Amino acid sequence: MSDQAAAVAHEHPAGLAHQFEDLEQQTDASTFGMWVFLLTEIMFFGGLFAGYAVYRSAYPDAFSEGSRHLHVLLGGVNTAVLIFSSLTMALAVRAAQLGKNKAAANYMIATLALGTVFLVIKGFEYHHKYIEGHIPGPGFVFDGPNSGPVQMFFCFYFVMTGMHALHMVIGAGLLIYFIVQARQGRYTPTYYGPVEVMGLYWHFVDIVWIFLFPLLYLIGYHHGLTR
């Protein structure tokens, strides 16, 4: 390598975008950008949670009745799956920080596999609700005096879990990209920011589910025990 080429390589390390002075500044900027994005996501899901709380307080019996028609075991399994996926994602970030690209790729593959398991289980749940006639709309079927409010519960259920599942699908697509990058040996102890930012996104999606699971699946059982 000529002296001029070496100087260029020194000035522009691998992975450094031209608008940044160094990799540290680039990592700080991307991390800050992700936190700003996650703040908007918190406001989005916060609105859904607030709407759920309002209707839940107005129709406690109906929402509890609707909750008891959800499959708690499948919801619990999915909760465990996402917790383990957060662990494998954290291990992937650590491996990328150490420049261990093969390990980072393998941990992200494990995260992707767990995310896929989550989506498959959620698909089975949606299919079961379809068979039972619990899809909100003209075909909604529910015997009892609280049919209207129960349908509202299922509206929240499908919107909230559906948006969460969409975020999971987006995260899975991003993971595939980062896995390819890791297998190409892109990450080093000085350039690992993209994997770290991906980890923030994945952990956020997992945390959202941690709130969704008790609010949607367990509230009916709690209400039944306290009556």
N, C-alpha and C positions, 0 to 999 in steps of 0.2 A: 504494500500500500504506500502510495506517495505521501510526502509530508502534507500536501494540500488536502488529499483525501482523508488523511488521519485527522486533520484539523476540522474538516467538515463533520466527520463522525463524532469528534469530541463536542462540537458545538450543538449537534442534533442527535442526541442519543436515541436508540431504538424506542419507538412508541411516543416520542415527544412531538406534539402538534406544533406547527410553526408559530401560533399566536402566543405560546407560553415561553417564559424564559428558561425554565427548568422543569424536571419531572415533579419536584415537590409542589411547585405552584400549580401544575396541571392536576395533580392528585387532589390538592385542596379545593380547586375550582370544581372538579367533577363531584367530589363529595358534598360540597355545599349545594351544588345544583340538584343532586339527588335528594338532599334534605328539604329543599324548597319544594320539589315535586311531591315528596311524601307529605309535606304539610298540606298541599292541595288535596291529596288523597284522604288525609285525615278529615278535612272539612267535608269532602264528599260522603265518606262513610259515616261521618258524624251526623250529617243530615238524615241519613237513613236510620241511624240508631235513635235519633231524636223523634222522628216520625213513629217508629216502632214503640217507643216509650209512651208517646201520647195515646196511641190507640190501645196499647196494652193496659194503660191505667183506666181507659174508658170501658174496655170490654175484658176484664181479667178472666172471667169464667170461660168466655169463648176462646180467648187466646190459649188458655191452659188446655182446653179441650182439643184445640187444633194441634198443640204441641204433643199431646199424647198419641197422635197418629203418626209421629215421626219415629224412625228406627234409631233408638238411642245407641244400640250396639254398633251399628255402622258409623254413626256420628262419632262415637268414642274411638273406634278403630282409626277413623280418618284423623282425629285429633292426635293420636299417638304417631301416626304416619308423618304428619307435618312437624311434630316435635323432633322426630329423628331426622327429618330432612333439613331442619335448621342446624342440627349438629353436623351433618355431612357438609352443609354449605359453609359453616364456620371452619371446618377442617380444610375445605378447599381454599378458602381465603388464606389460612395460615400456610398452606403448602405453596400457594402463589407468592406469598411474602418471602418465603425461603428459596424461591426459584425452582421448586420441585414441580415442574410442569406435568410430569406423568402422574404424580400423586394428585395434583390439583384436578387434572382431567378425570381421574377415576372417582374422586369424591364428588365432582359435579355430575358425573354419570349416575352415581348413586342417588344424588339429589333429584335428578331428572326422573329416575325410575320411581322414586317415592312419590314425586309429584304426579306421575302418570297413574300410580296406584290410587292416589286420592281422587283423581278425575274419573277413573273407572268406577270406583265405589259410588261417587256422586251420580254418575250416569245410571247405575242400578237403582239408586234412590229415586231419581226423577222418573224412571220407567215405572217403578212401583206406584208412585203418586198418580201417574197417568192411568194405570190399570184401575186404581181405586176411584178415579174420577175427581181427584183433588187438584186438578189444574184450574186455576181461576179463569172464569169466562162462562160462555153460554152452556158448556158441558159440565160445569161444576156440580158434583153430587155430594150432598151431606145431609143425613137425616137428623132432625132436631130443630129446636126453636132458634138456635144461634147460627143458622146457616150463613147469614150475611156476614156477621163479624168473623166467623171461622174462615170464610173465603178471604176476608181482609188479611187474616193471619197468613194464609198461604200466599197471598200477594207479596207480603213482606218476605216470606221465606224464599220464594223463587227469585225475587229481585235481589235480595241481599246475597244469597248463596250463588246466584247466577253471576252477579258482578264479581264476586270473589273468585269463582271458577274462571271467568274471563281473565282476571289478573294472573291466575295460575297458568293459563294457556300462554299468555304473553311471556311470563317468566320462563316457561319451558322452552319457548322459541329462543329467548335470549341465552339460556343455558347451552343450547345446541351450538350457538355461535361461539361462546366462550370455551366450550369443550374443544372445538376445532382449533381455536387460537392456542389453547394450552398444549394440544398435541403437536402443534407446530413449534413449540418452544418459545412462545412470545414473551412469557413473563419472567421477570428477574427480581432479585431483592430490591431493586430501585424502581422497577416498573411492574406494579401489580394492581394499580388503582381500579381498572375496569372490573376485576373480580371482586374487589372490596365493595365497590358500588353495587354490583349485582347482589352481593350478600345482604346489603341494607334493604334492597327491594324485596328479596325473598323473605327476610325476617319480618318485614312489615306485613306481607301477605299472610304469613303464619300467625302473627299477633292478631290480625283481624279475625281469623278463624277462632282463635282462643276466646274471643268475645262472642262470636256468633254461636258457638256450640252451646254454652249454658243458656243464652237468651232464647234460642229457638228450640233446643232439644230438652233441656232440663227444667225449664220454668213450669211446665205442666205437672211434672212429678213433684216438684217442690210445693206447688199450689195444692195438689191432692193430699200431700202429707200434712199440710198446715190447716186444712179445712176441718 
